[in-house]
Amino acid sequence: MFAGSRPSRARLPVPFISSPDGVILSPLPTDTGYFDRVEENVANRGWKLNLWRHVGRLAAGVGTVLFGLSLLVATRAEGQEVTPERLVHAGREPQNWLTFFGNYRAWSYSPLNQITRENVHRLTPAWTFPTGGRGGLESAPIVADGKLYVVDQNNDVFALDAVTGKLIWNYAYKAAKDARAGNGKARGLAIGFGMLFMGTRENRLVALDATTGKEIWNAEIENSAKCGCGISSAPLLVKDKVITGVTGGESAHRGYINAFHAKTGKLAWRFYTIPEPSQPGSETWTGDSWKLGGGSSWFTGSYDPELNLVFWGVGNPSSDLYGGDRLGANLYTDSLVALDADTGKVRWFFQETPHDVYDYDSNPEPILIDVRLNGQMRKLVIHSSKNGFAYVLDRETGKFVRGFPYVDTVTWTKGLDKDGKPIDPVMEEAGKVAKDYLFCPGTQGGRNRNHSAYSPQTGLWYTTALEVCSHLTPQRQEVNEGESFWGGQREEQLNPNAVPHIAAFDPLTGKKQWSFATRFFNASSLLTTAGDLVFGGDIEGNAFALDAKTGQKLWSFSTGSRIASPAVSFSVNGRQYVAIDSGGGSLIEARAPLYWPEAKNHLGQDASTLFVFALPEEK
């Protein structure tokens, strides 16, 4: 290929190099060391200059070197087994979407750039797939070597041809008749060793043959009827272990994070999010409150292979609103924990809301970035809490680097001190506030189950702000294990001083770069791409794309039902696709008519359909 020539956008050769304005050079020799250097560089604010040095060595005979090259992609033979090594280097395979967040760093970012700000308005449905029934669809598909896998709200799994949507196989999950479903519904899968891994609402972990859909093993984690808990989010495959959290933050239950041997389903380790007496942190609980103290771990974590650390967010203590029986900071609730991937031992933790009486889970995804800060390369993690703040921490030590609010209004505290701890938090149980005090964010949080995204290309972090507040009335509650354990009443209302929105932040400064107001709150998760786009969907049923640099809406398509799911992007035979579920199913979307009466007869009915979009093929 000669310098200055450009292949057809619908016929992209692989391997290829992408740039902000299109695919421009191909092919180049495959060099494993090169891929490793690229993965290091894309996480660095100064990545462009370093990348150019390596590309220049490899492409000396190509001709004019164009500015802004971002990624070299390796080819994978169709049907090759997904290994832990492939997951570590998922950035080498932008044609696939191999983990819930696309990579171990939890970026929700696709390096594909065939779909751009300039042409996204031409995006049209390539195919759709209804899973059958109703009840919503919230899961992020897994895409591996031309096959797409998706799980529905009933834990039924479907394997599809990623180009046509044709069904290859489906697995129908059957819960035991005496099983009790926990909160939340299935949101994703993990893949590896020729298997798919899925957690169920009845607190089981299931492994399926990725080729046939046949069940390989099915392990009970804990009796769901006893604990009132289950699994709602995608597991995380790390080396030879499948790691998963658990719901139950609003139940009388002691939370944990589990790792199972991937090939056998046997328990490898368990980390209890609440220490028992004599363990470090047990002094932050009074009496026997630790036994049923909450600390769910319901969202998916991230992984740093170099540090061999798993990062996982922990939810609120129980009861949610009354803390009089659990005096103290209540570790490790409302914390980000860093665990040794092999043993489950805690390396460090950072608690974001000590002694939480607001239902401020710290479950959201930990986003791992390597950046130059004050002249030094730093390994950092961006972690947001339902409490309305985002925290930037050193992921090697857990030391606080910076914090900033990602919502427009925070009333439960005066801010964060130099160590990232809340200043003078307002607590009704301490008699510091009138009963009509409006806590912002409310118990729904600054955001909830819908995750954020990070683009190494823009260096920006993209997040939703619900802007819903609450009046809280704590009450002491007697409870038995597994029962609902709110410990009070909550009355929610819209923030009178701010509107729901999606925003972009510079995580190193906390400065908001832009804000996009949404008619109702956004229940979908976000995806960002190398085409400088942010994809999502709204509860009116519109899939949409925003300009990642300005927040301007560039495209939308009505799917006919509510959207509360993550979007993902993949490519097959050089054609880029964007997939997003339609049907709703989230806990929060059903509450919209309580805040906006006009939404009652305006929002679409729940459904369960996967939409896959692409640019029209060139003929």
Summary of the structure (lengths in Angstrom):
residues: 619
radius of gyration: 23.1
end to end distance: 21.3
largest distance: 75.3
contacts: 2355
relative contact order: 0.13
helix: 9%
strand: 34%
